[in-house]
Amino acid sequence: MADRMTTDCPPESEVANGTPSSGSDPVRNAPVVPQERAHARLVGIARLAACSPPAETRRKSPERPEYFVLPVRSILNRCDSNRVPFEWTINPYRGCEFACKYCYARYTHEYMELDGGEFEKKIYVKKDAAALLAHDVSRKYSYASEKSDGERPEHIAIGTATDPYQPAEREYGVTRACLEELAKREGMSISIITKSNQIVRDIDVLKKIAARSSLQIDVTVTTLRPRLARLLEPRAPQPKLRLAAVKELREAGLQVGVSASPLLPGITDGGGELEAVAAAAKEAGAQWFFSGVLFLMPSSAKQFLPFVREKFPRLARQYEQWYSKNGYAPEEYRRKASERVGRIRRKYGFESRPWVPVNQKLTCSQMALSWDAAAAPPIGSAPLLAAR
């Protein structure tokens, strides 16, 4: 299977200069008539997903997702986008039970001819991950990346389109299996991003990787408000648990930073809120801090905009204006958000992004704009929630 068909890196926006793409793909650009989908000839990853058998699970809760075993042919997927600082991705699962309302990765289910709304309901466990990774690294990986003119190894990002430590990891252990394989290598460049404190389970193998390669860990904390976090990220661990994981990982000698992405206009960007996340990250020992404004792909907008209309009705019109035809917030808003993050970094002495030297020689081959101020929750107040 070609890498491009299974790639989990963020694709280019399907909207350019406010004009929707004219592509004819029936899944991503228009509603699919159920009867047509049922009789469509499935190919590639969609065919594999359709044939995937159920995965055994010990979970008994009726609210659990469906699990399937996905017989992929590769687990190290090439990312050719110049917008991201990595060449390869590893996503041990397809789908994510955390069900974050804003998640951009819902589009990956559409590649399997599934609706993006099923992203947290149908989880695909990648089969034989460790063996596949050993083969892929030997065959594909380069210790002299083109982006660095050969000065640094290519970078592998784990968790770009799924959370590698979602609840499924407790049962299936795909992430750990991949880490154990990477721990056998040296001179690599690797990063992991997660919202889960479950990552501390793997401190032993993470330390082995860090002793031989460059390892960077990002823990995502978008808000410190528990109720808001539960609303936005329904099944992810609470913020205090994630910050406790940052502390434990740092005490183990690992390189760790905090991501406050995405920054949600009118929801998590209130005065002092992003600063509070940064202060908590610093107290936990985080070495770097970053945050980017919400980006909505069409598959994500289809889920997120109705959510905003229901839970944040006074923000709905503005979100529709900003995001219905373009995946990005206005440039002026993004510029001010970037300047704010810069001030936060300077205040707390954060690095902007990590750079961890490879440990072994490479012996291997502002709400200003047009936002209605009344729509933004006051500092220190509860979020604008509908009755629950």
Residue pairs with C-beta under 8 A, 6 or more apart in sequence:
1 44
1 45
1 48
1 72
1 73
1 74
3 74
3 77
3 78
4 78
5 44
5 45
5 111
6 44
6 45
6 72
6 74
6 77
6 111
7 77
7 78
7 79
7 80
7 89
8 77
8 79
8 89
8 91
8 105
8 108
8 160
8 161
8 162
9 77
9 78
9 79
9 80
9 81
9 84
9 86
9 89
9 160
9 161
10 81
10 83
10 84
10 104
10 160
11 81
11 107
11 297
12 81
12 83
13 295
13 297
13 326
13 327
13 328
14 20
14 21
14 23
14 28
14 29
14 297
14 298
14 327
15 21
15 298
15 325
15 326
15 327
18 325
18 326
19 325
20 29
20 325
21 29
23 29
26 32
26 36
27 110
27 113
28 107
28 110
28 298
28 299
29 298
37 113
40 113
42 50
42 113
44 111
45 72
45 111
45 112
46 111
46 112
46 113
48 70
48 71
48 72
48 112
49 68
49 70
49 94
49 112
49 113
49 114
49 124
50 112
50 113
51 71
52 68
52 69
52 70
52 71
52 124
53 68
53 69
54 66
54 67
54 68
54 69
55 67
55 68
55 69
55 125
55 172
57 64
57 67
57 171
58 171
59 167
59 171
65 95
65 97
65 120
65 121
65 122
65 123
66 121
66 122
66 123
67 123
67 124
67 125
67 168
67 172
68 122
68 123
68 124
68 125
69 124
69 125
69 127
70 94
70 124
70 125
70 126
70 127
71 127
71 128
72 126
72 127
72 132
73 132
74 132
74 136
75 90
75 92
75 126
75 129
75 132
75 133
75 136
75 178
76 88
76 89
76 90
76 132
76 133
76 136
76 137
76 140
76 141
76 156
77 88
77 89
77 90
77 91
78 87
78 88
78 140
79 86
79 87
79 88
79 89
79 157
79 160
84 157
84 160
85 147
85 155
85 353
86 154
86 155
86 156
86 157
86 160
86 191
87 145
87 147
87 154
87 155
87 156
88 140
88 141
88 154
88 155
88 156
88 157
89 156
89 157
89 158
89 160
89 161
90 133
90 156
90 157
90 158
90 159
90 164
90 178
91 108
91 126
91 158
91 159
91 160
91 161
91 162
91 164
92 125
92 126
92 129
92 158
92 162
92 164
92 169
92 174
92 175
92 178
93 123
93 124
93 125
93 126
93 162
93 164
93 166
93 168
93 169
93 172
93 174
94 108
94 109
94 112
94 123
94 124
94 126
94 161
94 162
95 108
95 109
95 118
95 119
95 120
95 121
95 122
95 123
95 124
95 162
96 103
96 105
96 119
96 120
96 123
96 162
96 163
96 166
97 120
97 123
97 166
97 167
97 168
97 235
98 120
98 163
98 166
98 195
98 196
98 233
98 234
98 235
98 236
99 119
99 120
99 233
99 234
99 235
100 195
100 232
100 233
100 234
100 236
101 231
101 232
101 233
101 234
101 303
101 304
101 307
102 232
102 262
102 264
102 294
102 296
102 300
102 304
103 119
103 300
104 295
104 296
104 297
104 300
105 119
105 160
105 161
105 162
106 116
106 117
106 119
106 297
106 299
106 300
106 303
107 116
107 297
107 298
107 299
107 300
108 119
108 161
108 162
109 115
109 116
109 118
109 119
109 122
109 299
110 116
110 299
112 124
114 122
116 299
116 300
116 302
116 303
117 302
117 303
120 235
123 166
123 168
125 168
125 172
125 174
126 132
126 174
129 174
129 177
129 178
130 177
130 178
130 180
130 181
133 178
133 181
133 182
134 181
137 181
137 182
137 185
141 153
141 154
141 156
141 188
142 153
142 154
142 365
143 153
143 154
143 187
143 188
143 362
143 364
143 365
144 150
144 151
144 152
144 153
144 362
145 151
145 152
145 153
145 154
145 155
147 154
152 189
152 358
153 187
153 188
153 189
153 214
153 358
153 362
154 189
155 189
155 190
155 191
156 182
156 188
156 189
156 190
156 191
157 190
157 191
157 192
157 193
158 164
158 175
158 178
158 190
158 191
158 192
158 193
159 165
159 192
159 193
159 194
160 193
163 194
163 195
163 196
163 236
164 174
164 175
164 192
164 194
165 175
165 194
165 195
165 196
165 198
165 199
166 196
167 235
168 174
169 175
169 176
169 198
170 198
175 202
176 201
176 202
176 205
179 202
179 205
179 206
179 209
180 205
182 188
182 190
182 209
182 213
183 205
183 208
183 209
183 212
185 212
185 213
185 364
186 212
186 213
186 359
186 360
186 363
186 364
187 212
187 213
187 358
187 360
187 361
187 362
187 363
187 364
188 209
188 212
188 213
188 214
188 358
189 213
189 214
189 358
190 209
190 213
190 214
190 215
190 216
191 215
191 216
191 217
191 218
191 354
192 199
192 215
192 216
192 217
192 218
193 217
193 218
193 219
193 220
193 259
194 217
194 218
194 219
194 220
195 219
195 220
195 221
195 233
195 236
195 237
195 242
196 236
196 237
196 242
196 245
197 237
197 241
197 242
197 244
197 245
198 237
199 206
199 217
199 219
199 245
199 249
200 245
200 248
200 249
203 248
203 249
203 252
203 254
206 215
206 217
206 249
206 252
206 254
207 252
207 253
207 254
209 215
210 253
210 254
210 255
210 359
211 359
212 359
212 360
213 358
213 359
213 360
214 356
214 357
214 358
214 359
215 254
215 255
215 356
216 255
216 256
216 257
216 354
216 356
217 249
217 254
217 255
217 256
217 257
218 256
218 257
218 258
218 259
219 242
219 243
219 245
219 246
219 249
219 256
219 257
219 258
219 259
219 286
220 242
220 258
220 259
220 260
220 261
221 239
221 242
221 243
221 258
221 259
221 260
221 277
221 280
221 281
222 229
222 232
222 233
222 260
222 261
222 262
222 263
222 264
222 268
222 277
223 229
223 232
223 239
223 268
223 273
223 277
224 239
224 240
224 273
224 276
224 277
224 280
225 239
225 382
225 383
226 238
226 239
226 240
227 382
227 383
227 385
228 267
228 268
228 383
228 385
229 236
229 238
229 239
230 238
231 311
231 383
231 385
232 264
232 267
232 268
239 280
243 258
243 280
243 281
243 283
243 284
244 284
246 256
246 258
246 281
246 284
246 285
246 286
247 284
247 285
249 256
250 256
250 284
250 285
250 286
250 287
251 285
255 287
255 354
255 356
256 285
256 286
256 287
257 281
257 286
257 287
257 288
257 289
257 290
257 350
257 351
257 353
257 354
258 277
258 278
258 281
258 284
258 286
258 288
258 289
259 289
259 290
259 291
260 268
260 274
260 277
260 278
260 281
260 289
260 290
260 291
261 290
261 291
261 292
262 291
262 292
262 293
262 294
262 295
263 269
263 274
263 291
263 292
263 293
263 294
263 337
264 294
265 293
265 294
265 315
265 318
265 319
265 322
265 329
265 333
265 367
265 371
266 312
266 315
266 318
266 319
266 367
266 371
266 375
266 376
267 312
267 315
267 383
268 274
269 337
269 367
270 367
270 376
270 377
270 378
270 379
271 379
272 379
272 380
273 379
274 291
274 340
274 341
274 344
275 344
275 347
278 289
278 344
278 345
278 347
278 348
278 350
279 348
281 289
281 348
281 350
282 289
282 348
282 349
282 350
286 350
287 350
287 351
287 354
288 350
288 351
288 352
288 353
288 354
289 341
289 344
289 345
289 348
289 350
290 341
290 352
290 353
291 337
291 341
292 337
293 328
293 329
293 333
293 334
293 337
294 323
294 329
295 327
295 328
296 304
296 305
296 323
296 327
297 327
298 327
301 323
301 324
301 327
305 316
305 319
305 320
305 323
305 324
308 315
308 316
308 319
309 316
310 386
311 384
311 385
311 386
312 375
312 383
312 384
313 384
313 386
314 372
314 374
314 375
314 384
315 375
315 384
318 370
318 371
318 372
318 375
322 329
322 330
323 329
328 334
330 369
332 369
333 369
336 366
336 368
340 366
342 352
344 350
345 351
345 352
367 373
367 376
375 384
377 383
377 384
